[in-house]
Amino acid sequence: DSQDQLVNMACATKEELNESHAGGDDVASLNSGDPYGAVLWPAASAVSDYLMTVVAEERPSKSLEGLTILELGTGTGLCAMTAALGGATKVYATDYEDVPLRLLEFAALNINSQQGEDDDEAKEGKHKKFTAIETFLFDICDHDTPLPSADIVIAADIMYEKPTGEAMAHRTFEAFQAGSRVLIGCSPGRPGRGRYLQVIKTLLPGVKTEFIEVDGRTCSGDRNELICGEGSTSVTSTPRALKVNLMDLDPKQY
């Protein structure tokens, strides 16, 4: 299926991909060994819900209107699309992979395009909001590249390893120093979360840098074993309640 294809792409070398598509169009590839951003994880839903039920609701407009939102590691793009639907003026959806960005661009163009879902006016309204989304490549571990400017920086489930946890801590500090609010969602069992907390507490000693548990939900559907191993609490046969870790750092509170 399509998920197995993504895993095979991640595990293949550039030369192997080009050989398998000899004579065809250029092939979008995933960096070796990293298919995780091509599927949905619980933290994306939790961050999306938080944007709409907390961040938007605390604003006079009860929306995200007037805000520029930057998503790091957009993956499937759920958070970016939620921000756009919430009225954000500009949404920068970034990833260090090209494939997730293409998936997001396709989704933004085709979401709810199936016959019978929404009337034409509703579809047009959604598509107009999605024009606020701009995608581009950005690697949080490339510290020579500065963080794009935004009112709010969001990230969901990108701390798969200790190095990405550490890199996210430095990006959090960078955003906080620039006056950006930072929202981070992390599903249970992410190896990089501990390292993130170690580093961010050092970088922001006077700031309450703690994750809180918020209500989330598991994802459903089959997963390739390389994406989701046996015993994972993030995926169930049908969606169910799941506690997700979330951090909300607002410089205006300090």
N, C-alpha and C positions, 0 to 999 in steps of 0.2 A: 504494500500500500504506500501512500505518499509519505508517511512517517518513516517507513523503512528506507525509502529513497533518500530522505534527508540524512538519515544515519549513515547510509552508504556514501553519500556525498561528503559528509564530515570526515569519514575515515579514509577516503580516497585522496591520493595526491593530485595536484593540478594536472600532471602529465596523464594520469589514468583517466581523469575526467575528460580531457581533451581527446584522448584516443577513443573513448567510448562514444564521443559525439563528433567524430571526424567528419568534416564536410558540412557540419551544421552551423547554427548560430553560436555565438559566444555563450559559454556556460557560466551561470552564476554559481559560485562555490562557497561552501562554509569552511572556515578555518579548521584545520585538521583536529579531529577529536571533539568538536564542540557543536552538537546538534541541539543543545538545550533551549536556545532562544527561539526555536521553531515551533514550540508547543506551549500551551497555556499552563501557568502554575497558579496556585491559590493566592499568592501575594498580589498578583496583578488585579484580581477582583477586589481584594481588600483595599488597595490604594485607590482604585477607581471609586469604590463606595465612599471612602473617606473624602475624596475630592468633592463629591456631590452632596454628601450629607453633613459634612463638617465645614470644610473650607468655603464652599459656595454659600452655605446657609449663614455663615457669620458675616457675610458681606451685605451691604445695603441692597444691592441688586438681586441678592439670592442666586447669583450665578458667578461664573468665572470671567465675566465680561471685563475687558480692559487689561487682562493679565497675559503675560508671556510665560509659557510653561515649557520647560526643557525636560525631556525624559531621557535618562541614560539607560542604555541596554533595553531598547524598546521591545525587542522580541516580537511577539505576535501583534503588538500595537494596541492592546485593549486600553491601557491607560491614556495613551495619546488620543485615541478616538473618543474616549470618555471626556477628556479635557476639551476637545473640540465641540462635542455635543453640549458640554456645559457652558459654552459661550466664550471660551478663551479667544482672545484676539489673535494670538499666534501660538502655535505648538511646534516645538522643534523635537522631532522624534529621531533619536540617534542610536546607532549600534556599531560595533566594530565588524559586523558581518553585513554583507550586501543582501543576502537572501531574505532575512527578516524584513529589511526595508522594502524589498520588492513585494513581499507578502502584504505588508501594511498598505502600500500604495494600491495594490489590487483590491484589498478589502474596503478601503475608503471609497473606491470607485464603484464597487459592486454590492456593498452591504444592503441587505433588504431589497435587492433588485428582483427577487423571486416574485413571480406573479401572485397576487393576493396578499402580499405583505405591505401594508401602508398604502394610502392613496398617492396619486402622482404629486400632489402638493406637499405631502409629508416627506416623500422621497427627495423632492427638490430641495426642501429645507435642510434635510440632513446632509445632502451632498454639498450644499452651499457652505455649511459649517465645516465640513471636512476640508475645504480649500484652505483653511487656516493651518493645516498640517504641512510642514516642510521636513523632508527626511534627508539626512546626510550621515556619512561615516564619521564616527568619533570613538576613539579608544580611551577609556578612563585610565588605562595603565600607561598611556603615552603622556608623561608629565611635561614634555616640551610643548604640548599643545594646550593653550589656556581654555578654561571652561567658557562656553558661550554665555552671554549675559541673559538672565531671565529673572522674573519675579519669584517663581517657584521652580525648584529642581526636584524631580521625582525619580525614583528607581524602585523596581520590584524584582526580587529574586535574581540578583546578579552576583551574590557572594557565594559562588559555588566552590571557591578555593580560597585559601588564606591570602594569596597575592591580590585577588580581586577585592577581598575584604579590606585589605590595607589601602589599596588604591582608592576605594570608595570613601575611606576615612579622609584621605587627603583631598578628595573632590568635595566632600562635605565641608571641610574647613575652608576651602577656597570659595565655595558658594556662600557660606555663612559670613565670611569676611567681606564679601561683595554686597552683602545685604539681602541675599536670597533666602527665602524660606526653603527648608529641605524636608521632604517626605520620603521615607524609606520603608518598604515592606519586605518582610523576609519570612518565607515559609519554614515550617519546622525542619530541623536537621541540616541547615546549611553550614558547611564547615568553615566558611569565612567570617561568620558573624562574631565569633569570639575575638578574632584578630582585629576586626573592625572596631569593636568596643575598646580593646586595649589601646589602639592608636588614637581614636577620636577623643578619649578621655585625657590623653596627654596633650593633644592639640587644642582642646577647648576645656581647660580645667575648671572654669567657673560656670560651665553650662551643664544643665541636666541632660546628659546624653544616655538616656535609658530607653529601651524598647518597652512598649506596653502591649498587652494582648488585646486584639480587637476581634470581633466576630468575622469569620470568613467562611469559605466553603471549599470542599475538595473539588478537584476536577474529575471528570468521568471519561470513560473510553479507554480502549487498549493503548498501552504505551510500549514501545520497543524497550527491551530489557536494558539496553545501553543508556536510555534516557531515564528510565525509572525502574530501579531495582526492586527485588522482592522485599516486602515489609515496609514500603513507603507509605506514609500516612497522608500524602498529598493527593493520591489518586484512589478513587473507589468506583465501584460499578455504577452507582448512582450518586449524585451530589449529596453531601451531608455537611453538617456544621463542623467547623475546624477553627481553632484559635490560631491567629496569625500575628507575628510580631510586627509592630509598626513604631517608627520614630518620627516625631514632628518637631523640628527645630526651627524656631522663628526668631531671627535676630531682633525683631521689634520688642520681644519680651525681655531683652537684656540691655 
